[in-house]
Amino acid sequence: MLGKEQHSNAVHRFRIDCSSLCQCGRMNNAKCAITHKRRRPTRIIRCIYVVGFMDLFGVSMIIPLLSHHVKFLGASPTVAGIVGSTYGVLQLFSSTVVGSWSDVVGRRYSLLTCLLLSAFGYGLLGLSTSIALFVLARIPVGLFKHSLSICRALLSDLVSENERPLVMGHFNAASSVGFILGPVVGGYLTEHEGGFYLSSFVCAAIFLLNAGLVWMLPWSETLNHRIDANANSKTKTSKTYDGLKNSVQQNCSDKNHIRYPSPSAVRTQADGGWSWRDMSIFQPAWRQLTSVWMRICMVASSDMWDVFLVRLLMAVSIMLYYSNFSLAMEERFQLKPKMTGYLISYSSMLGALAGCLVGPVTHLYGNNMSALLLHSTALTCTLIFLYATAPNVWQVLLTSTFFAISTTIGRTCITDLELQRGGAQASGTLIGAGQSVTAVGRVLAPLLSGLAQEFSPCGPPSLGVVLGLLAVGVLFLRTPKWDSKTKVKDKSPKQ
């Protein structure tokens, strides 16, 4: 009789647990629906879009004015070229390091550091009355102007792999709109006396405002997203409700993806602040440097040379397309600079709008990013060839229309493919490494463009076609291997 009683009590407890789980299933449109919504923290994602818009809005106010200001300070063309290359060289070496550092200390404090030091650099630029002070002002900007890369890494942490192209496309679109509107405001400010200095201070103020926005972001959503995502993934393998709860608590302390605070810091954050002793940014410097170095070595020793090679080839190819665009339009079609400016603005606006097409296009391809990258690269290469051989302005207009769309999709594809191949746990390092590769392209493109223009105004885009064909060849050879690795990766958890 006692055994039957124990058996009946065990059955009763099991039914209670089952009924509670069933109630959760029946409440799918209520409480469980709220949990599902948390898996995509929309509020913080929209705030990051604003950060990206303001970032490039402020930067684009200054970029068109830098060369004029250097000449105003009395620099010769050679000195102006050397000074202008300082930023690119610093970005080349700092992109990967800062991106890896954001993986170590967390996105919040690395993003705040980059924004504040960039604001300091632009503020110092507003005080530059000599070439030496101008170069000094470019150093903190060249070293720490990686806020957009950290924002992309943060977005990749917050969304699933299927949602990532859509969110990245919207972020690129918001940033591109800022880059289009910034020169208009910068040009208006330069019409006043001391316009460059005023534009620099306004840019610094924008970065300070951006830092304030980042500080006030709803960072608690990142923790809620982490808990809900882990709970959803563990539901498939847990057998009891207690096992699910324990697995969620255990995975909340896991630090493979984002560095999350300790429970005491979470409680402090819920009250609107953070405990200074819980900040990962204040861990010993040697430990941070060791972690950064290990992450960089892991990326350097990984089998991702093909992805970075495609990025480099296409970056140089696209830069060659734009390198002498205005001069070529004037020499080939006698187009006035004003009309060329309209054409460039039209292409830039299309590129911004094309960011919203990335999500639907990737859905059409079934999130097969390697195939989409292959097709977009082939289309970009074809459009550059049509531009180089265009008999009239109308064909240039047509190629510019589709070129803006294909390059926007290709840029999102290569970033997403890097994250797929390298793993989300090092998203900052991977995105930073990609930016370093692009910086190499910025160094090579002007040199190659100058050599190609010695032969013909169509020399730079023609060389771009050759590099694009090389990228297509690499993709043809490597895409089957990428797809096979993806299939093995997708099947492994099911076995």
N, C-alpha and C positions, 0 to 999 in steps of 0.2 A: 504493500500500500504506500509506503514511504517513497519507493522508487517511482510509483505512478504520480504521486504528488509533485516530486521534483521535476518529472518529465512534463507535467501539465504547467508548472510554473515557468519552465524554460520555454515551452511553446507560447505561453502567454506573453513573456517578454519579447520573444521573436515577433509575435504579431503586432505588439506595440511599436517596435522598431520599424516593421514593414509599413504599418499604417502611417507612421510619421513621414516615412519616405514617400508614400503614396500621396499624403496630403501636400507634400512639397511638389509632387508632380501635378496635382490638381490646381495648385496655386501658381501654375506656370505663367499665367497672365498677371499675377500680382507680385508677390514677394520675389519669386524666382525670376520673374521678368526684370525686376530691378537689378538683380545680380547679373543677369545677362547683359544689361545695358552697361554695367560697370566695366565689362570686358573691353570696351572701347571708350576710354575716357575722353569724350568729345570736347569737354570744356577746356582742358589743358592743351589739346591738339589745336583748337582754334586760337588759343593764346600764342602758341608757337608759330602759327601762320602770321600773326601780327608781328611777332619778333622778327621773323624773316623779312617781312615787308619793310619794316622800319630800318633794318640793318642795311639792306641794299639801297634803300631810299637815301640814307645818309651818305653811304659810300659813293653813290653815283653823283652826288652833288659836287664831290671833290675831284673825282678822276679826270674829267675833261679839263680841269683848271691847273693840274699839276705841272704839265710841260710849260705852260705859259708863265707860271710863277717862277719856275727854275730859270727860265730865260730872263725874267724880270730881275732876278737876283744877280745876273751877270754871268751865268754859266755858259760855256761854249757848247756846241752841239755834242762833242765827245763827252764832256763832263756831264751834260744833261742825260745822255744815254746811260752812262755808268750809274748815275744817281737813280735813274728810273728802273734799272735792273736790280737795285738793292732789295726792293720789296719782293720780287720774284725769287731771288736767291734765298732770302730768309724763309719764305713760305716753303720752298723746296725742302729745307731741312727741319722745319718746325711742325709741318702738318702732321706727320706720323707720330711725332713725340707728343704733341698736345692731344691728338686723338686718343692715343694709348693712355695718356694721363687721365683723360675723362673716364676711361674704363676703370681706372684704379680708384680715383677719389669720388667718382659720381658725377652725374651730368650737371647738377644744380650749381655746385661750387666751381667747377671748371668753366661753365658757361658764364657765371658771374665774373670770374677772374678775367676771362677773355674780353668781356664787354667793358669792364672798368679800365683795363690797361689799354684797350683800343681807344676809349674816350680820352685817356691821358695823352695818347699819341696824337690824336687829332686836335686836342687842345694845345699841345705843344707846337703843332703845325701852324696854328693860328698866331703863334708868337715868333715864327721863323722869319727873321730879317736878314739871315745870312745862309749861305749854302751849308755850312757846317751844322747849323741848328736845324735846317731842313732835313739833312740826312739823319740827325739824331732823333727827330720826330718820327721818321719812317721806321726806326728800329722796333719800338714796341708794337707798332701796327703790323709789321712784317712777321713778328714772332707770335703774336697772340690774336690776330684777326682770323680766328677759326670758329667763330660763333655759328656760322651756317652749318659747318660740318658737325658740330656738337648737336645742333638742333636736329639734323638728319639722323644722327645716332640715337637721340632720344625718341624720335618718332618710330624708329625701327624697334625700340624697346617696348613701345606702348601698344603696338598693333600686331596682329597676326601676320604670318607670311603672305597670306592671300590678300590681305588689306593693304599691305605695305606699298605696292605700286600706286594705288589710288591716292593714299595719303601723301606719298612723296611727290606725286604729280601736282596735287593741290598746293603743296608747300613751294614747289618750284614756280608755279603760276603766281602765287602771292609775292614771292621774291622778285620775279621778273617785272611785275607791275611797279614795284618800288624802284627798280632799276630804270624803268621808262620815265617815271615822273620826276625822279631826282634831278636829272640834268636841267629840266625846265626851271625848277626852283633855284638851282645853283646858278644858272645863266641870269635869272632875274636879280639875284643878290649881287652878282659881279658888276652890274651896271651902276651900283653905288660906289662911293669912294671907300677904298679898303675892302672891296667886295670879297676877295679871296680870304682874308682874315675873318670876315664875318661868316662866310660859308663854313670855314673850319670850326669856328666856335659853335655854330648851329649843329654841325655834324657831331661834335663832341657832346652837345646837349642831348641829341637824339640817342646816342649810345648810353648816356647816363639814364635817360628815361627808359630805355630798353632794359638796363640792368635792374631798375626799380620794378619793372613789369615782371622780369624773371624771378625776382625775390618774392613777389606776391602771387606767383602762379599757384594754383591748387595742387601742390605736390602730393597731398594725401591721396589724390586719385591714382597716382602711380603705385602706391602700396595696395590700395583696394583692387586695382587691376591685377596686381601680382597674385593676391590671395585668391581672387575669383578665377583667374586663369589656371592656377595650380589645382584648385578644387575641381574645375571642369575636366582637366586632364587626368586627375586621379580617380574620378568617378567610374571610369571604364574598368579599372583594375581592382578597386577596393570592394570587399565583400560585405562589410558592415558599415554602419554610420560612424561608429567610433574609429574605425580604421581610416575613413575619409577625413575625419576631423584631425586625427593625429598626423596624417600625411600632409595636410595643408599647413599645420603648425610647423612641421619639420621643414617643408620647402620654403616657408616664409623667411627662414634664416639662410637659405641657400644664396650664394653670391656669384653664381656663374654668369648672370646677365647684367643686372644693375646692382650696384652696391646700396643696399637698403639699411636704414638705421636700426639700432637696437630697440627693443620694446620701450625702454625709457624715453628714447628720442621720439618714438611714435606718439607716446602720451603727451610729450611736450609739444610736438607738432600739432596735435589736435587742439591744444590750447592756444595755438597761434604763434608758437616760437620753437626754437631748437635749443637743445642743451649743447654748450660748446664742447663738452668732453666727448660727445657722440659724433662730432664731425670727422669724417674719414680724411678730410683735407689736412687735419692736424696730426695725422700719424707721422712717424719719423721719416725724414726726407730720404734716408738711405733705403727704407722699405719701399717708398713710392718709386724711387729710381730703379730699384731692382725689379719691381713688378712691371714697370714700363719697358725696361730692357728685355725682359722675358717675353712679353707680348709681341714686341717688335721682332724679336728673333723667331718666334713661332710663325709670324706672317711671312718673314723673309725666307724661312726654310720650307714653307708650304708649297704645294704644287699649284700655285696660282699665277705663274708667270704668263700663261696664255691670256688670262683675263686682263692683267695689267698691260700686256703688249697691245691688245686690241684697244684698250683705253688710250694708250700713248699714240698709236697710229691714227686713230680717229680724231683725237684732240689736235694733233698737228695738222691733219687734213682740213678740219673745219677752220682752224686759225688761218691757214693759207687761203682759204676761200674769202675770209674777211680782210686779209692783210692789206690788199691794195684795191679794195672794192671801189672806193670813190675815184681813185686815179684811173682805174680801168674803165669805169663808166664814162669818164670824161674823154679818154683817149679813143675808146672804141665807138661810142655813140654820141659824143659831144653833149653829154648830159650835164646840166648845171649842178653845182654842189647842192643847191637848195632842193632840187628834185631827187638827187641821190639821198639826201637826208630823209625826205619823205618815204623813199623806198626802204631805207633801213628801219625807220620807225614802224612802217607797216609790217615788216618781217618780225621785228621785236614784239609787236603786239600779238601777232599770230602765234609766236613762240610761247607767250604767256598764256594765251587761251588754250593752246595745245596741251598744257599741263593738265587740264580737266579731261582730256581725251585718253590719258594714259590708263586710267582704271577700266573704262569700257573696252579698250583695245586688248589689254592683258586678259580680261575676262573672255573676250572673243577667242584668244589663243589658249584658253584653259590654263592660264598662269605658266605657260611654257616660255620662260624668259629667254632661254637660249635661242629658240626658233624666232621669237620676236626680235631679238637683237640681231640675228643674222639677216632677217628681212629688212629691218630698218637701216642697217649698215649698207646693204646692197642698194637700197633706195637712195640713201645719202650720196653714195659714190656715183650713182647714175645721174643725180641732180647736179652734182659738181661738174660732171662731164658735159651735161647739157648747157650749163652756165658758161663753161669755157669755150664752147662752140656756138653760142647763141648768135644768130644773125641780126637780131633786133632786140629792142628794149622789152617788148611784150613777152618774149620767151624768157628773159631774165626775170620779169615779174612773176611768170608762172612757176619757174623753178624756185624762186625765193619763197613762194607760198608754201609749196610742199617741203622745201628744205627746212623751214622753221619747224614744221610739224615732225619731220623725221628725226631731226637732231634732238628735239625735246624728248621724244619717246626713247631714242637711243641712249640719251644721258641717264634717264631713269632706269632703263634696262640694265646698263652696265653696273650701276650702283647696287641694284637689287641682286644681280648675279654675284657680285663680290660678297654680299652678305649671305647669300645662299651657300656659296662655296666655302667661305671662311667660318661661318657660324655666328650667331647673334651675340654670343658671349664676348666677342671682341669687335663689336660694331664700330666703336670709336676708332680703334686702331686701323680697321679695314678702310673706313671712309677717309681717315687721315692719310693712309698710304695711297689711296686713289687720288687724293688732292696733290700729293707729292709727285705722282706720275704726271698729272696735268701740269704742274709747275715746270717739270722738265720740258713738256711741250711748249710752254710759254717762252722758255729760253731758246729752244731750237727753231721755232716757227719764224721769228724775225730774220734769223740768219739765212734759213732756207729760202724765205721769200725774197730777200735781197739778191741772192744768187740767181734765183729763177727769173726775176725781173730784168736781168741783164740780157736775156734772150727774147722775152716777149711780155706784153702786159698780161697775157693769158698763162704765163709761166707758172705763177704760184698755184692757181686752181688746177692746172694740168699735173703738177707734182702732187697736189692733193688727191687727184684721181688715182695716181699710182699707189700712194700710201693707203688709200681706201681699199683698193683691190687686194693689197697685202693683208689688210684686216679681214676682208671677206674670205681670203684663202685660209687664214688661221682659224676662222670660225667654222669653215667647212670641214677642216681636219679635226677640230677639237669638240665640236658640238655633239657628235655621237657619243664620245666618252663622257661628256657632262651629263647627257641624258641617261646613260647607263648607270652612272654613279647616283643620280637622283632616284632612279627606280629602285636600286639596291637600298638606298637610305629610307625610302618610303616603305619598303617591305620588311625591313629589319625589326621595327617595333611590333609587327603583327606576328612574327614567328615565335 
